[in-house]
Amino acid sequence: MKEKSFEEMMEELEKISQELEKGELPLDESVKKFEDGMKLSKECANILENAEKKITILVNNEDDLKEENFNVE
């Protein structure tokens, strides 16, 4: 089974969110969908965090290009 991409997980999360917002699901199914959504949300957050750590910025320092880590503030 192939691992889902970030975009696929976000689409699935959006679908779950829409289903829950409609309020038409039985309670048991709503709880299951909510749990699935929370798992997807955590997976997406981890992917974003790992991507953030990989991002570097090239800084022009006079004649040299220098690579620095990207810091979110």
mmCIF file of the N, C-alpha and C atoms, coordinates in Angstrom:
data_MODEL
# 
_entry.id   MODEL 
# 
loop_
_atom_site.group_PDB 
_atom_site.id 
_atom_site.type_symbol 
_atom_site.label_atom_id 
_atom_site.label_alt_id 
_atom_site.label_comp_id 
_atom_site.label_asym_id 
_atom_site.label_entity_id 
_atom_site.label_seq_id 
_atom_site.pdbx_PDB_ins_code 
_atom_site.Cartn_x 
_atom_site.Cartn_y 
_atom_site.Cartn_z 
_atom_site.occupancy 
_atom_site.B_iso_or_equiv 
_atom_site.pdbx_formal_charge 
_atom_site.auth_seq_id 
_atom_site.auth_comp_id 
_atom_site.auth_asym_id 
_atom_site.auth_atom_id 
_atom_site.pdbx_PDB_model_num 
ATOM 1   N N  . MET A 1 1  ? 0.836   -1.186 0.000  1.00 0.00 ? 1  MET A N  1 
ATOM 2   C CA . MET A 1 1  ? 0.000   0.000  0.000  1.00 0.00 ? 1  MET A CA 1 
ATOM 3   C C  . MET A 1 1  ? 0.881   1.250  0.000  1.00 0.00 ? 1  MET A C  1 
ATOM 4   N N  . LYS A 1 2  ? 0.637   2.141  -0.939 1.00 0.00 ? 2  LYS A N  1 
ATOM 5   C CA . LYS A 1 2  ? 1.455   3.346  -1.077 1.00 0.00 ? 2  LYS A CA 1 
ATOM 6   C C  . LYS A 1 2  ? 1.078   4.376  -0.017 1.00 0.00 ? 2  LYS A C  1 
ATOM 7   N N  . GLU A 1 3  ? 2.097   5.068  0.476  1.00 0.00 ? 3  GLU A N  1 
ATOM 8   C CA . GLU A 1 3  ? 1.886   6.113  1.474  1.00 0.00 ? 3  GLU A CA 1 
ATOM 9   C C  . GLU A 1 3  ? 1.217   7.309  0.807  1.00 0.00 ? 3  GLU A C  1 
ATOM 10  N N  . LYS A 1 4  ? 0.275   7.915  1.503  1.00 0.00 ? 4  LYS A N  1 
ATOM 11  C CA . LYS A 1 4  ? -0.446  9.060  0.956  1.00 0.00 ? 4  LYS A CA 1 
ATOM 12  C C  . LYS A 1 4  ? 0.439   10.295 0.958  1.00 0.00 ? 4  LYS A C  1 
ATOM 13  N N  . SER A 1 5  ? 0.260   11.123 -0.054 1.00 0.00 ? 5  SER A N  1 
ATOM 14  C CA . SER A 1 5  ? 0.989   12.388 -0.122 1.00 0.00 ? 5  SER A CA 1 
ATOM 15  C C  . SER A 1 5  ? 0.322   13.399 0.821  1.00 0.00 ? 5  SER A C  1 
ATOM 16  N N  . PHE A 1 6  ? 1.051   14.459 1.087  1.00 0.00 ? 6  PHE A N  1 
ATOM 17  C CA . PHE A 1 6  ? 0.519   15.541 1.924  1.00 0.00 ? 6  PHE A CA 1 
ATOM 18  C C  . PHE A 1 6  ? -0.789  16.065 1.329  1.00 0.00 ? 6  PHE A C  1 
ATOM 19  N N  . GLU A 1 7  ? -0.797  16.251 0.020  1.00 0.00 ? 7  GLU A N  1 
ATOM 20  C CA . GLU A 1 7  ? -1.982  16.791 -0.644 1.00 0.00 ? 7  GLU A CA 1 
ATOM 21  C C  . GLU A 1 7  ? -3.170  15.842 -0.525 1.00 0.00 ? 7  GLU A C  1 
ATOM 22  N N  . GLU A 1 8  ? -2.922  14.536 -0.655 1.00 0.00 ? 8  GLU A N  1 
ATOM 23  C CA . GLU A 1 8  ? -4.000  13.558 -0.520 1.00 0.00 ? 8  GLU A CA 1 
ATOM 24  C C  . GLU A 1 8  ? -4.561  13.554 0.901  1.00 0.00 ? 8  GLU A C  1 
ATOM 25  N N  . MET A 1 9  ? -3.669  13.666 1.875  1.00 0.00 ? 9  MET A N  1 
ATOM 26  C CA . MET A 1 9  ? -4.124  13.702 3.269  1.00 0.00 ? 9  MET A CA 1 
ATOM 27  C C  . MET A 1 9  ? -4.931  14.967 3.543  1.00 0.00 ? 9  MET A C  1 
ATOM 28  N N  . MET A 1 10 ? -4.513  16.093 2.990  1.00 0.00 ? 10 MET A N  1 
ATOM 29  C CA . MET A 1 10 ? -5.249  17.343 3.182  1.00 0.00 ? 10 MET A CA 1 
ATOM 30  C C  . MET A 1 10 ? -6.639  17.264 2.541  1.00 0.00 ? 10 MET A C  1 
ATOM 31  N N  . GLU A 1 11 ? -6.723  16.643 1.362  1.00 0.00 ? 11 GLU A N  1 
ATOM 32  C CA . GLU A 1 11 ? -8.025  16.467 0.705  1.00 0.00 ? 11 GLU A CA 1 
ATOM 33  C C  . GLU A 1 11 ? -8.939  15.587 1.556  1.00 0.00 ? 11 GLU A C  1 
ATOM 34  N N  . GLU A 1 12 ? -8.381  14.517 2.108  1.00 0.00 ? 12 GLU A N  1 
ATOM 35  C CA . GLU A 1 12 ? -9.155  13.615 2.955  1.00 0.00 ? 12 GLU A CA 1 
ATOM 36  C C  . GLU A 1 12 ? -9.610  14.338 4.226  1.00 0.00 ? 12 GLU A C  1 
ATOM 37  N N  . LEU A 1 13 ? -8.730  15.143 4.794  1.00 0.00 ? 13 LEU A N  1 
ATOM 38  C CA . LEU A 1 13 ? -9.069  15.919 5.985  1.00 0.00 ? 13 LEU A CA 1 
ATOM 39  C C  . LEU A 1 13 ? -10.195 16.906 5.687  1.00 0.00 ? 13 LEU A C  1 
ATOM 40  N N  . GLU A 1 14 ? -10.141 17.543 4.537  1.00 0.00 ? 14 GLU A N  1 
ATOM 41  C CA . GLU A 1 14 ? -11.193 18.479 4.127  1.00 0.00 ? 14 GLU A CA 1 
ATOM 42  C C  . GLU A 1 14 ? -12.530 17.743 3.967  1.00 0.00 ? 14 GLU A C  1 
ATOM 43  N N  . LYS A 1 15 ? -12.494 16.563 3.377  1.00 0.00 ? 15 LYS A N  1 
ATOM 44  C CA . LYS A 1 15 ? -13.709 15.762 3.192  1.00 0.00 ? 15 LYS A CA 1 
ATOM 45  C C  . LYS A 1 15 ? -14.314 15.384 4.549  1.00 0.00 ? 15 LYS A C  1 
ATOM 46  N N  . ILE A 1 16 ? -13.472 14.949 5.473  1.00 0.00 ? 16 ILE A N  1 
ATOM 47  C CA . ILE A 1 16 ? -13.934 14.590 6.815  1.00 0.00 ? 16 ILE A CA 1 
ATOM 48  C C  . ILE A 1 16 ? -14.562 15.807 7.490  1.00 0.00 ? 16 ILE A C  1 
ATOM 49  N N  . SER A 1 17 ? -13.902 16.939 7.368  1.00 0.00 ? 17 SER A N  1 
ATOM 50  C CA . SER A 1 17 ? -14.400 18.177 7.971  1.00 0.00 ? 17 SER A CA 1 
ATOM 51  C C  . SER A 1 17 ? -15.785 18.528 7.430  1.00 0.00 ? 17 SER A C  1 
ATOM 52  N N  . GLN A 1 18 ? -15.956 18.410 6.128  1.00 0.00 ? 18 GLN A N  1 
ATOM 53  C CA . GLN A 1 18 ? -17.248 18.726 5.513  1.00 0.00 ? 18 GLN A CA 1 
ATOM 54  C C  . GLN A 1 18 ? -18.335 17.763 5.991  1.00 0.00 ? 18 GLN A C  1 
ATOM 55  N N  . GLU A 1 19 ? -17.989 16.476 6.096  1.00 0.00 ? 19 GLU A N  1 
ATOM 56  C CA . GLU A 1 19 ? -18.965 15.489 6.572  1.00 0.00 ? 19 GLU A CA 1 
ATOM 57  C C  . GLU A 1 19 ? -19.398 15.794 8.006  1.00 0.00 ? 19 GLU A C  1 
ATOM 58  N N  . LEU A 1 20 ? -18.426 16.158 8.840  1.00 0.00 ? 20 LEU A N  1 
ATOM 59  C CA . LEU A 1 20 ? -18.747 16.457 10.235 1.00 0.00 ? 20 LEU A CA 1 
ATOM 60  C C  . LEU A 1 20 ? -19.579 17.741 10.347 1.00 0.00 ? 20 LEU A C  1 
ATOM 61  N N  . GLU A 1 21 ? -19.280 18.735 9.511  1.00 0.00 ? 21 GLU A N  1 
ATOM 62  C CA . GLU A 1 21 ? -20.013 19.997 9.561  1.00 0.00 ? 21 GLU A CA 1 
ATOM 63  C C  . GLU A 1 21 ? -21.483 19.832 9.172  1.00 0.00 ? 21 GLU A C  1 
ATOM 64  N N  . LYS A 1 22 ? -21.753 18.875 8.303  1.00 0.00 ? 22 LYS A N  1 
ATOM 65  C CA . LYS A 1 22 ? -23.151 18.634 7.900  1.00 0.00 ? 22 LYS A CA 1 
ATOM 66  C C  . LYS A 1 22 ? -23.993 18.158 9.073  1.00 0.00 ? 22 LYS A C  1 
ATOM 67  N N  . GLY A 1 23 ? -23.374 17.427 10.003 1.00 0.00 ? 23 GLY A N  1 
ATOM 68  C CA . GLY A 1 23 ? -24.091 16.954 11.178 1.00 0.00 ? 23 GLY A CA 1 
ATOM 69  C C  . GLY A 1 23 ? -25.083 15.843 10.902 1.00 0.00 ? 23 GLY A C  1 
ATOM 70  N N  . GLU A 1 24 ? -24.929 15.131 9.794  1.00 0.00 ? 24 GLU A N  1 
ATOM 71  C CA . GLU A 1 24 ? -25.880 14.085 9.417  1.00 0.00 ? 24 GLU A CA 1 
ATOM 72  C C  . GLU A 1 24 ? -25.430 12.680 9.804  1.00 0.00 ? 24 GLU A C  1 
ATOM 73  N N  . LEU A 1 25 ? -24.204 12.541 10.318 1.00 0.00 ? 25 LEU A N  1 
ATOM 74  C CA . LEU A 1 25 ? -23.677 11.224 10.661 1.00 0.00 ? 25 LEU A CA 1 
ATOM 75  C C  . LEU A 1 25 ? -24.144 10.795 12.052 1.00 0.00 ? 25 LEU A C  1 
ATOM 76  N N  . PRO A 1 26 ? -24.329 9.479  12.246 1.00 0.00 ? 26 PRO A N  1 
ATOM 77  C CA . PRO A 1 26 ? -24.618 8.995  13.601 1.00 0.00 ? 26 PRO A CA 1 
ATOM 78  C C  . PRO A 1 26 ? -23.432 9.308  14.520 1.00 0.00 ? 26 PRO A C  1 
ATOM 79  N N  . LEU A 1 27 ? -23.685 9.369  15.815 1.00 0.00 ? 27 LEU A N  1 
ATOM 80  C CA . LEU A 1 27 ? -22.664 9.751  16.777 1.00 0.00 ? 27 LEU A CA 1 
ATOM 81  C C  . LEU A 1 27 ? -21.416 8.876  16.674 1.00 0.00 ? 27 LEU A C  1 
ATOM 82  N N  . ASP A 1 28 ? -21.581 7.560  16.625 1.00 0.00 ? 28 ASP A N  1 
ATOM 83  C CA . ASP A 1 28 ? -20.430 6.654  16.548 1.00 0.00 ? 28 ASP A CA 1 
ATOM 84  C C  . ASP A 1 28 ? -19.564 6.943  15.327 1.00 0.00 ? 28 ASP A C  1 
ATOM 85  N N  . GLU A 1 29 ? -20.216 7.164  14.199 1.00 0.00 ? 29 GLU A N  1 
ATOM 86  C CA . GLU A 1 29 ? -19.473 7.444  12.969 1.00 0.00 ? 29 GLU A CA 1 
ATOM 87  C C  . GLU A 1 29 ? -18.810 8.818  13.039 1.00 0.00 ? 29 GLU A C  1 
ATOM 88  N N  . SER A 1 30 ? -19.473 9.781  13.658 1.00 0.00 ? 30 SER A N  1 
ATOM 89  C CA . SER A 1 30 ? -18.891 11.117 13.828 1.00 0.00 ? 30 SER A CA 1 
ATOM 90  C C  . SER A 1 30 ? -17.629 11.049 14.672 1.00 0.00 ? 30 SER A C  1 
ATOM 91  N N  . VAL A 1 31 ? -17.665 10.275 15.752 1.00 0.00 ? 31 VAL A N  1 
ATOM 92  C CA . VAL A 1 31 ? -16.498 10.137 16.621 1.00 0.00 ? 31 VAL A CA 1 
ATOM 93  C C  . VAL A 1 31 ? -15.358 9.484  15.850 1.00 0.00 ? 31 VAL A C  1 
ATOM 94  N N  . LYS A 1 32 ? -15.663 8.449  15.060 1.00 0.00 ? 32 LYS A N  1 
ATOM 95  C CA . LYS A 1 32 ? -14.640 7.762  14.264 1.00 0.00 ? 32 LYS A CA 1 
ATOM 96  C C  . LYS A 1 32 ? -14.029 8.721  13.240 1.00 0.00 ? 32 LYS A C  1 
ATOM 97  N N  . LYS A 1 33 ? -14.868 9.487  12.573 1.00 0.00 ? 33 LYS A N  1 
ATOM 98  C CA . LYS A 1 33 ? -14.372 10.463 11.586 1.00 0.00 ? 33 LYS A CA 1 
ATOM 99  C C  . LYS A 1 33 ? -13.495 11.517 12.272 1.00 0.00 ? 33 LYS A C  1 
ATOM 100 N N  . PHE A 1 34 ? -13.919 11.964 13.453 1.00 0.00 ? 34 PHE A N  1 
ATOM 101 C CA . PHE A 1 34 ? -13.138 12.951 14.198 1.00 0.00 ? 34 PHE A CA 1 
ATOM 102 C C  . PHE A 1 34 ? -11.763 12.382 14.541 1.00 0.00 ? 34 PHE A C  1 
ATOM 103 N N  . GLU A 1 35 ? -11.718 11.136 15.026 1.00 0.00 ? 35 GLU A N  1 
ATOM 104 C CA . GLU A 1 35 ? -10.443 10.489 15.350 1.00 0.00 ? 35 GLU A CA 1 
ATOM 105 C C  . GLU A 1 35 ? -9.561  10.373 14.106 1.00 0.00 ? 35 GLU A C  1 
ATOM 106 N N  . ASP A 1 36 ? -10.156 9.965  12.986 1.00 0.00 ? 36 ASP A N  1 
ATOM 107 C CA . ASP A 1 36 ? -9.398  9.866  11.736 1.00 0.00 ? 36 ASP A CA 1 
ATOM 108 C C  . ASP A 1 36 ? -8.847  11.232 11.325 1.00 0.00 ? 36 ASP A C  1 
ATOM 109 N N  . GLY A 1 37 ? -9.667  12.259 11.484 1.00 0.00 ? 37 GLY A N  1 
ATOM 110 C CA . GLY A 1 37 ? -9.245  13.617 11.147 1.00 0.00 ? 37 GLY A CA 1 
ATOM 111 C C  . GLY A 1 37 ? -8.095  14.092 12.020 1.00 0.00 ? 37 GLY A C  1 
ATOM 112 N N  . MET A 1 38 ? -8.141  13.771 13.298 1.00 0.00 ? 38 MET A N  1 
ATOM 113 C CA . MET A 1 38 ? -7.059  14.163 14.210 1.00 0.00 ? 38 MET A CA 1 
ATOM 114 C C  . MET A 1 38 ? -5.753  13.464 13.832 1.00 0.00 ? 38 MET A C  1 
ATOM 115 N N  . LYS A 1 39 ? -5.823  12.190 13.458 1.00 0.00 ? 39 LYS A N  1 
ATOM 116 C CA . LYS A 1 39 ? -4.623  11.461 13.036 1.00 0.00 ? 39 LYS A CA 1 
ATOM 117 C C  . LYS A 1 39 ? -4.038  12.097 11.774 1.00 0.00 ? 39 LYS A C  1 
ATOM 118 N N  . LEU A 1 40 ? -4.912  12.398 10.806 1.00 0.00 ? 40 LEU A N  1 
ATOM 119 C CA . LEU A 1 40 ? -4.446  13.038 9.572  1.00 0.00 ? 40 LEU A CA 1 
ATOM 120 C C  . LEU A 1 40 ? -3.837  14.405 9.862  1.00 0.00 ? 40 LEU A C  1 
ATOM 121 N N  . SER A 1 41 ? -4.471  15.153 10.743 1.00 0.00 ? 41 SER A N  1 
ATOM 122 C CA . SER A 1 41 ? -3.964  16.473 11.101 1.00 0.00 ? 41 SER A CA 1 
ATOM 123 C C  . SER A 1 41 ? -2.561  16.382 11.696 1.00 0.00 ? 41 SER A C  1 
ATOM 124 N N  . LYS A 1 42 ? -2.340  15.413 12.583 1.00 0.00 ? 42 LYS A N  1 
ATOM 125 C CA . LYS A 1 42 ? -1.013  15.234 13.185 1.00 0.00 ? 42 LYS A CA 1 
ATOM 126 C C  . LYS A 1 42 ? 0.013   14.830 12.136 1.00 0.00 ? 42 LYS A C  1 
ATOM 127 N N  . GLU A 1 43 ? -0.370  13.937 11.220 1.00 0.00 ? 43 GLU A N  1 
ATOM 128 C CA . GLU A 1 43 ? 0.545   13.515 10.160 1.00 0.00 ? 43 GLU A CA 1 
ATOM 129 C C  . GLU A 1 43 ? 0.926   14.702 9.282  1.00 0.00 ? 43 GLU A C  1 
ATOM 130 N N  . CYS A 1 44 ? -0.050  15.519 8.927  1.00 0.00 ? 44 CYS A N  1 
ATOM 131 C CA . CYS A 1 44 ? 0.217   16.705 8.095  1.00 0.00 ? 44 CYS A CA 1 
ATOM 132 C C  . CYS A 1 44 ? 1.126   17.685 8.832  1.00 0.00 ? 44 CYS A C  1 
ATOM 133 N N  . ALA A 1 45 ? 0.873   17.887 10.111 1.00 0.00 ? 45 ALA A N  1 
ATOM 134 C CA . ALA A 1 45 ? 1.712   18.788 10.903 1.00 0.00 ? 45 ALA A CA 1 
ATOM 135 C C  . ALA A 1 45 ? 3.150   18.287 10.959 1.00 0.00 ? 45 ALA A C  1 
ATOM 136 N N  . ASN A 1 46 ? 3.335   16.973 11.090 1.00 0.00 ? 46 ASN A N  1 
ATOM 137 C CA . ASN A 1 46 ? 4.682   16.400 11.102 1.00 0.00 ? 46 ASN A CA 1 
ATOM 138 C C  . ASN A 1 46 ? 5.383   16.606 9.766  1.00 0.00 ? 46 ASN A C  1 
ATOM 139 N N  . ILE A 1 47 ? 4.655   16.409 8.676  1.00 0.00 ? 47 ILE A N  1 
ATOM 140 C CA . ILE A 1 47 ? 5.234   16.612 7.344  1.00 0.00 ? 47 ILE A CA 1 
ATOM 141 C C  . ILE A 1 47 ? 5.684   18.063 7.191  1.00 0.00 ? 47 ILE A C  1 
ATOM 142 N N  . LEU A 1 48 ? 4.836   19.004 7.602  1.00 0.00 ? 48 LEU A N  1 
ATOM 143 C CA . LEU A 1 48 ? 5.186   20.427 7.498  1.00 0.00 ? 48 LEU A CA 1 
ATOM 144 C C  . LEU A 1 48 ? 6.385   20.768 8.372  1.00 0.00 ? 48 LEU A C  1 
ATOM 145 N N  . GLU A 1 49 ? 6.424   20.215 9.574  1.00 0.00 ? 49 GLU A N  1 
ATOM 146 C CA . GLU A 1 49 ? 7.544   20.472 10.477 1.00 0.00 ? 49 GLU A CA 1 
ATOM 147 C C  . GLU A 1 49 ? 8.851   19.951 9.882  1.00 0.00 ? 49 GLU A C  1 
ATOM 148 N N  . ASN A 1 50 ? 8.817   18.756 9.316  1.00 0.00 ? 50 ASN A N  1 
ATOM 149 C CA . ASN A 1 50 ? 10.019  18.186 8.699  1.00 0.00 ? 50 ASN A CA 1 
ATOM 150 C C  . ASN A 1 50 ? 10.448  18.988 7.474  1.00 0.00 ? 50 ASN A C  1 
ATOM 151 N N  . ALA A 1 51 ? 9.484   19.450 6.694  1.00 0.00 ? 51 ALA A N  1 
ATOM 152 C CA . ALA A 1 51 ? 9.806   20.266 5.523  1.00 0.00 ? 51 ALA A CA 1 
ATOM 153 C C  . ALA A 1 51 ? 10.441  21.582 5.953  1.00 0.00 ? 51 ALA A C  1 
ATOM 154 N N  . GLU A 1 52 ? 9.910   22.171 7.011  1.00 0.00 ? 52 GLU A N  1 
ATOM 155 C CA . GLU A 1 52 ? 10.432  23.425 7.537  1.00 0.00 ? 52 GLU A CA 1 
ATOM 156 C C  . GLU A 1 52 ? 11.898  23.276 7.942  1.00 0.00 ? 52 GLU A C  1 
ATOM 157 N N  . LYS A 1 53 ? 12.215  22.134 8.540  1.00 0.00 ? 53 LYS A N  1 
ATOM 158 C CA . LYS A 1 53 ? 13.589  21.892 8.981  1.00 0.00 ? 53 LYS A CA 1 
ATOM 159 C C  . LYS A 1 53 ? 14.544  21.751 7.807  1.00 0.00 ? 53 LYS A C  1 
ATOM 160 N N  . LYS A 1 54 ? 14.034  21.320 6.653  1.00 0.00 ? 54 LYS A N  1 
ATOM 161 C CA . LYS A 1 54 ? 14.883  21.102 5.484  1.00 0.00 ? 54 LYS A CA 1 
ATOM 162 C C  . LYS A 1 54 ? 15.118  22.380 4.677  1.00 0.00 ? 54 LYS A C  1 
ATOM 163 N N  . ILE A 1 55 ? 14.255  23.355 4.877  1.00 0.00 ? 55 ILE A N  1 
ATOM 164 C CA . ILE A 1 55 ? 14.354  24.584 4.092  1.00 0.00 ? 55 ILE A CA 1 
ATOM 165 C C  . ILE A 1 55 ? 15.586  25.374 4.514  1.00 0.00 ? 55 ILE A C  1 
ATOM 166 N N  . THR A 1 56 ? 16.344  25.778 3.552  1.00 0.00 ? 56 THR A N  1 
ATOM 167 C CA . THR A 1 56 ? 17.491  26.646 3.812  1.00 0.00 ? 56 THR A CA 1 
ATOM 168 C C  . THR A 1 56 ? 17.391  27.876 2.925  1.00 0.00 ? 56 THR A C  1 
ATOM 169 N N  . ILE A 1 57 ? 18.053  28.889 3.352  1.00 0.00 ? 57 ILE A N  1 
ATOM 170 C CA . ILE A 1 57 ? 18.048  30.143 2.609  1.00 0.00 ? 57 ILE A CA 1 
ATOM 171 C C  . ILE A 1 57 ? 19.462  30.435 2.148  1.00 0.00 ? 57 ILE A C  1 
ATOM 172 N N  . LEU A 1 58 ? 19.581  30.820 0.908  1.00 0.00 ? 58 LEU A N  1 
ATOM 173 C CA . LEU A 1 58 ? 20.872  31.267 0.411  1.00 0.00 ? 58 LEU A CA 1 
ATOM 174 C C  . LEU A 1 58 ? 20.982  32.762 0.666  1.00 0.00 ? 58 LEU A C  1 
ATOM 175 N N  . VAL A 1 59 ? 22.000  33.140 1.415  1.00 0.00 ? 59 VAL A N  1 
ATOM 176 C CA . VAL A 1 59 ? 22.202  34.534 1.777  1.00 0.00 ? 59 VAL A CA 1 
ATOM 177 C C  . VAL A 1 59 ? 23.398  35.062 0.992  1.00 0.00 ? 59 VAL A C  1 
ATOM 178 N N  . ASN A 1 60 ? 23.198  36.171 0.332  1.00 0.00 ? 60 ASN A N  1 
ATOM 179 C CA . ASN A 1 60 ? 24.266  36.777 -0.436 1.00 0.00 ? 60 ASN A CA 1 
ATOM 180 C C  . ASN A 1 60 ? 25.120  37.615 0.514  1.00 0.00 ? 60 ASN A C  1 
ATOM 181 N N  . ASN A 1 61 ? 26.336  37.146 0.772  1.00 0.00 ? 61 ASN A N  1 
ATOM 182 C CA . ASN A 1 61 ? 27.258  37.820 1.676  1.00 0.00 ? 61 ASN A CA 1 
ATOM 183 C C  . ASN A 1 61 ? 28.424  38.318 0.838  1.00 0.00 ? 61 ASN A C  1 
ATOM 184 N N  . GLU A 1 62 ? 28.303  39.525 0.343  1.00 0.00 ? 62 GLU A N  1 
ATOM 185 C CA . GLU A 1 62 ? 29.268  40.139 -0.569 1.00 0.00 ? 62 GLU A CA 1 
ATOM 186 C C  . GLU A 1 62 ? 29.474  39.235 -1.784 1.00 0.00 ? 62 GLU A C  1 
ATOM 187 N N  . ASP A 1 63 ? 30.663  38.634 -1.949 1.00 0.00 ? 63 ASP A N  1 
ATOM 188 C CA . ASP A 1 63 ? 30.921  37.815 -3.130 1.00 0.00 ? 63 ASP A CA 1 
ATOM 189 C C  . ASP A 1 63 ? 30.586  36.344 -2.926 1.00 0.00 ? 63 ASP A C  1 
ATOM 190 N N  . ASP A 1 64 ? 30.278  35.946 -1.720 1.00 0.00 ? 64 ASP A N  1 
ATOM 191 C CA . ASP A 1 64 ? 30.010  34.542 -1.417 1.00 0.00 ? 64 ASP A CA 1 
ATOM 192 C C  . ASP A 1 64 ? 28.524  34.317 -1.173 1.00 0.00 ? 64 ASP A C  1 
ATOM 193 N N  . LEU A 1 65 ? 28.055  33.145 -1.577 1.00 0.00 ? 65 LEU A N  1 
ATOM 194 C CA . LEU A 1 65 ? 26.711  32.710 -1.206 1.00 0.00 ? 65 LEU A CA 1 
ATOM 195 C C  . LEU A 1 65 ? 26.844  31.811 0.000  1.00 0.00 ? 65 LEU A C  1 
ATOM 196 N N  . LYS A 1 66 ? 26.052  32.050 0.991  1.00 0.00 ? 66 LYS A N  1 
ATOM 197 C CA . LYS A 1 66 ? 26.120  31.293 2.229  1.00 0.00 ? 66 LYS A CA 1 
ATOM 198 C C  . LYS A 1 66 ? 24.756  30.662 2.486  1.00 0.00 ? 66 LYS A C  1 
ATOM 199 N N  . GLU A 1 67 ? 24.754  29.411 2.911  1.00 0.00 ? 67 GLU A N  1 
ATOM 200 C CA . GLU A 1 67 ? 23.504  28.716 3.198  1.00 0.00 ? 67 GLU A CA 1 
ATOM 201 C C  . GLU A 1 67 ? 23.211  28.777 4.689  1.00 0.00 ? 67 GLU A C  1 
ATOM 202 N N  . GLU A 1 68 ? 21.995  29.199 5.038  1.00 0.00 ? 68 GLU A N  1 
ATOM 203 C CA . GLU A 1 68 ? 21.587  29.269 6.433  1.00 0.00 ? 68 GLU A CA 1 
ATOM 204 C C  . GLU A 1 68 ? 20.263  28.534 6.603  1.00 0.00 ? 68 GLU A C  1 
ATOM 205 N N  . ASN A 1 69 ? 20.021  28.057 7.804  1.00 0.00 ? 69 ASN A N  1 
ATOM 206 C CA . ASN A 1 69 ? 18.754  27.413 8.107  1.00 0.00 ? 69 ASN A CA 1 
ATOM 207 C C  . ASN A 1 69 ? 17.651  28.448 8.157  1.00 0.00 ? 69 ASN A C  1 
ATOM 208 N N  . PHE A 1 70 ? 16.483  28.033 7.717  1.00 0.00 ? 70 PHE A N  1 
ATOM 209 C CA . PHE A 1 70 ? 15.301  28.884 7.756  1.00 0.00 ? 70 PHE A CA 1 
ATOM 210 C C  . PHE A 1 70 ? 14.686  28.788 9.146  1.00 0.00 ? 70 PHE A C  1 
ATOM 211 N N  . ASN A 1 71 ? 14.459  29.915 9.780  1.00 0.00 ? 71 ASN A N  1 
ATOM 212 C CA . ASN A 1 71 ? 13.857  29.931 11.108 1.00 0.00 ? 71 ASN A CA 1 
ATOM 213 C C  . ASN A 1 71 ? 12.521  30.644 11.048 1.00 0.00 ? 71 ASN A C  1 
ATOM 214 N N  . VAL A 1 72 ? 11.487  29.996 11.565 1.00 0.00 ? 72 VAL A N  1 
ATOM 215 C CA . VAL A 1 72 ? 10.173  30.611 11.640 1.00 0.00 ? 72 VAL A CA 1 
ATOM 216 C C  . VAL A 1 72 ? 10.065  31.319 12.968 1.00 0.00 ? 72 VAL A C  1 
ATOM 217 N N  . GLU A 1 73 ? 9.639   32.555 12.929 1.00 0.00 ? 73 GLU A N  1 
ATOM 218 C CA . GLU A 1 73 ? 9.548   33.321 14.175 1.00 0.00 ? 73 GLU A CA 1 
ATOM 219 C C  . GLU A 1 73 ? 8.133   33.666 14.493 1.00 0.00 ? 73 GLU A C  1 
# 
